[in-house]
Amino acid sequence: MGKGYRFVEHTADVEFIATGRSMPEAIKNAAMAMFETISDVGEVSHGSAAQRTIKIRKISDNYTDLAWSVLQYLLSVSSSKGIFLYAVERVRLSKRGNKISCEISASGKPEKEEFARTEVKAVSRYNISAEKKGGYYRIRAVLDV
């Protein structure tokens, strides 16, 4: 799992497990797994189109809901703006009381049909998990395609 994520066989959709030494790293790797599902991120990043940056902030009560919210929002924003995201620039988590806040910025470029892979409709709420296991953080998610 050199990329920080691996795809798991699923009957109809796309499932992956992303890991990291910290929860921000696991969130970054989960986002990259989703970006790689949607488009060829290597080709997108080398394309000549101007880069755009998306910055979001999400707040939740737990890591599982936070991971779902971040992934779903990145998907929604990239789809509505017509861009393929290809890199995560920064992930910052902070806690205040029982709330966890995530700030994330990602880079993308305008969609080009030749770089497209799979249309992702949503991040499934079913079976998503974010947890610490052993010495690593792990996010497991299913993308509805």
HELIX and SHEET records of a PDB file:
HELIX    1   1 MET A   23  ILE A   38  1                                  16    
HELIX    2   2 VAL A   41  HIS A   46  1                                   6    
HELIX    3   3 TYR A   63  LYS A   81  1                                  19    
HELIX    4   4 GLU A  113  PHE A  115  5                                   3    
SHEET    1   A 4 TYR A   5  VAL A   8  0                                        
SHEET    2   A 4 VAL A  14  GLY A  20 -1                                        
SHEET    3   A 4 TYR A 136  ASP A 144 -1                                        
SHEET    4   A 4 ALA A 122  VAL A 123 -1                                        
SHEET    1   B 4 TYR A   5  VAL A   8  0                                        
SHEET    2   B 4 VAL A  14  GLY A  20 -1                                        
SHEET    3   B 4 TYR A 136  ASP A 144 -1                                        
SHEET    4   B 4 SER A 129  LYS A 133 -1                                        
SHEET    1   C 3 ARG A  52  SER A  60  0                                        
SHEET    2   C 3 LYS A  99  PRO A 110 -1                                        
SHEET    3   C 3 ILE A  83  ARG A  96 -1                                        
END                                                                             
